[in-house]
Amino acid sequence: MFIKERKTILSRIAKIYKSDRRTIIAVAGPPAAGKSTLAELLVDDLNSTERGKAALVPMDGFHLDNAQLDKMGLRHRKGAPETFDAVGFVKLVCRISENQSDIYYPTFDRTVDAVIPEAQALSLETQIVVIEGNYLLLNEQPWSNLIPFLDLTIFVRPNLETLKERLIERWREHGFGENAALDKAMGNDIPNALYVLEKSKAADLEFKTNA
């Protein structure tokens, strides 16, 4: 999967990689576009080469807590840009770029719909970090503060109709009926996807997909 795209990305990384500093790669795109799969495969590819240790750091660990979203009246919009701790994520990426110590960071557990604090560690020895998320290239603050830390940016642009089908199917897999799954996707996921497509800064590499 993503075979041609991965070859293109690895070729670009080979040109920018420096053994004496950490390289940060961003993979962005709307929900269900396939960016998580691409990012995971890319890390596997990098770890099979001589370029050194690579790791994946998803943005999902910076979802705001459900109780906080309830107070803000944003629970129904969970997954939208304003429902993330964007400032906290920018601070994490800044620390990643400085590469001065091992770093612990949160992850998101979809089975319990909650953030797990300090669930993963990024070793000081990690030379290439791939960050992945919907809003990494948004051309608005505080998200745009990420840009100076990124050595290579990648955007996955899906076919919109196929994207809608995949988002609806996600909710079916979570036990929602046909109408409820459609309401979930069209009421929140699709608006978020359109926002990403319309408001993201142009990436160094962009790949169109059928997902």
Buried (B, 14 or more C-beta within 10 A) or exposed (E): EBEEBBEBBBEBBEEEBEEEEBBBBBBBBBBBBBBBBBBBBBBEBBEEEEBBEBBBBBBBBBBBEBEEBEEEEBBEBBBBBEBBBBEBBBBBBEBBBEBEEEBEBBBBEEEEEEBEEEEBEBEEEBBBBBBBBBBBBBEEEBBBBBBEBBBBBBBBBBBEEBBBBBBBEBBBEEEBEEEEBBBBBEEBBBBBBEBBBEBBBEBBBBBEBEB
